[in-house]
Amino acid sequence: MTGTVNERTRTTHTEAVVIGGGYAGLLAAAVLAHSGHDVLIVGGGGGRGGEGGGGGAGAAVARPPRLLRTGGQGIDGLLYGATRALRAAGARSSLLAVPPRAAACGSGTGISEFLSCSPELLARVVRTEVLARPGYERETLWWEDARAVGLLGDREEVRGVVVRSEDGTTRSVRARLVVDAGGAPSAVASRLAALGVPEAPRSVAGRAGSCATRLYSVSSASADIPLTVATAAGRPALAAPLEGGRWALSQYAHGPAPLPRGLTFEEAAAAFADPSLRRLVAEGEPLTDVAVAEVPGAHWCHYERVRPWPRRFVVLGGAVAGFGLGFGLGFGSGPGLGSGSGSGPADGWGPAGTEAAVRTLRNELAHGGISHPTLARRVQREIAEQVARAWAGPMRPGSARFRPAATSYVRALSGGFLRRGPR
């Protein structure tokens, strides 16, 4: 159920507030509701259903696809029934050989099933499943037209959020737990600074990059093109089947230009020594123009080092970490399910990392409950351990050896992918 601030003027208390309606925020709301708490989601999410042309084959904007692992180690472990709903909405199924390094993102190794779909479809389905609350006993509200402009409390404890609607109305909403999943590290830092909380140390690494994406349709004779990951001269590429009989092809590179100088999108794709990519551009009919998006460099905000860390306040998603290149595989940051503003990095370190962080929240809620004084600290420490496992090299800003694992993950997938077509 959704509503506006003006429609809910009497709602001044709830058990949990989630800032941000992107992938991280929706999954956090789901586990809080399953844990027996009323939840208020504040702020919209990018890629909402019905926007951006995600529903039909004639979509006007090309965006990198999303990959999600199925089963208990994936989205179903946090939002039961999501895999079934995604398949029913048209998400395509493929098998991947998951290398050991992927375990850093919360995935086990071995052969796993992944679903591929557009970010718009993922946003629409997850939103519907969370708000439908199948089997929930608690109420989940979403104030889409509102945004969090501050926190209630002090440096020792957060007691709620200050919310402002589009018409300028400002309200205080008190809660037993606040989860910030709105992305944009600077927004979290300013909210905490207003309470007197010290700024978190920040590690950065790597260069910013870019991604070029185009959507295609193919004939029935070419429908067996599989989900494909390839690399050429350090450039990763991903071809993934989408709902509606479409395919998405994304090419990535460091720097502002995702394609080699002087080459068209199709010529650059043909430079990959991969028959599936060549088939797609040769046999497919382009449905969109080529859309170029920026890929931020890798970053990590060390909230686990902040002293004191306020009780009852947890940070998830892009405000914690982002892994730069590799995001097209759904394991790093980039355009997709939006942050609270709908325009920033998707969900920090992608669906796999976000799911691991939300699992931590769920598990720690089971040990002491939502009001336990050490809940927030325990969650931040565990998330930091997950991020640390996903980064290769020493934790030093600017270190030449300090590189995100996502790039290696691309290489590992390109060498270990099972050639099984989409279903």
Summary of the structure (lengths in Angstrom):
residues: 423
radius of gyration: 20.6
end to end distance: 32.3
largest distance: 62.8
contacts: 1632
relative contact order: 0.19
helix: 30%
strand: 27%
